[in-house]
Amino acid sequence: MKTTLEIPEAIFREAKSLAAKQGVPLREFVTEAVKDRIQLHRGSNGKPWMKVAGRLRHLHKETARISKIIEQEFERIEPEDWA
């Protein structure tokens, strides 16, 4: 399908240069860039912050442990709070 896009000059030049360095036509370079952007959106379920936050998944257990400690501390009533 053919379409016309308006792209800022500096971005166009850089895209054309990168396409040439990779030895692919600009059309293919732009198509791949759009596909990558679509995948990024699909992978985050519409939540762009997930691409960063998702990388912190390994800290889930540690976060739960710390949250539990904080919760226990806030449940304790200090003697001076009774007055």
SVG drawing of the C-alpha trace seen along z (x, -y; Angstrom):
<svg xmlns="http://www.w3.org/2000/svg" viewBox="-4 -19 31 32">
<polyline fill="none" stroke="black" stroke-width="0.4" points="0.0,0.0 1.3,-3.4 0.9,-6.4 2.4,-9.8 4.0,-10.7 5.2,-14.0 8.5,-13.4 10.7,-16.1 13.8,-16.6 16.4,-15.6 14.5,-12.3 14.1,-11.6 17.9,-12.1 18.9,-9.9 16.4,-7.1 17.7,-7.2 21.3,-7.1 20.6,-4.2 18.7,-2.3 21.7,-2.7 24.1,-1.5 22.0,1.6 21.7,2.1 17.9,2.0 15.5,-0.3 14.1,-3.2 10.6,-1.6 11.8,1.6 13.5,-0.4 10.3,-2.4 8.1,0.7 10.3,2.4 10.3,-0.7 6.5,-0.8 6.3,2.9 8.7,2.5 6.6,-0.3 3.4,1.8 5.0,4.7 6.2,2.4 2.6,1.2 1.1,4.7 3.7,6.0 2.9,3.4 -0.9,3.9 -1.2,0.1 0.8,-0.6 4.1,-2.2 5.5,-2.2 5.4,1.6 8.4,1.9 10.4,0.5 8.4,1.8 8.2,5.2 12.0,5.5 11.6,5.2 9.5,8.3 12.3,10.2 12.0,7.8 8.4,8.7 9.1,11.0 11.5,8.5 9.0,5.8 6.3,7.9 8.8,8.7 9.6,5.1 5.9,4.1 5.1,6.7 7.7,5.3 6.4,1.8 2.9,2.9 3.9,4.7 5.7,1.6 2.7,-0.6 0.5,1.8 2.5,1.4 1.3,-1.3 3.9,-3.2 3.2,-4.0 3.4,-7.7 0.6,-7.4 -1.9,-6.2 -1.8,-9.5"/>
</svg>
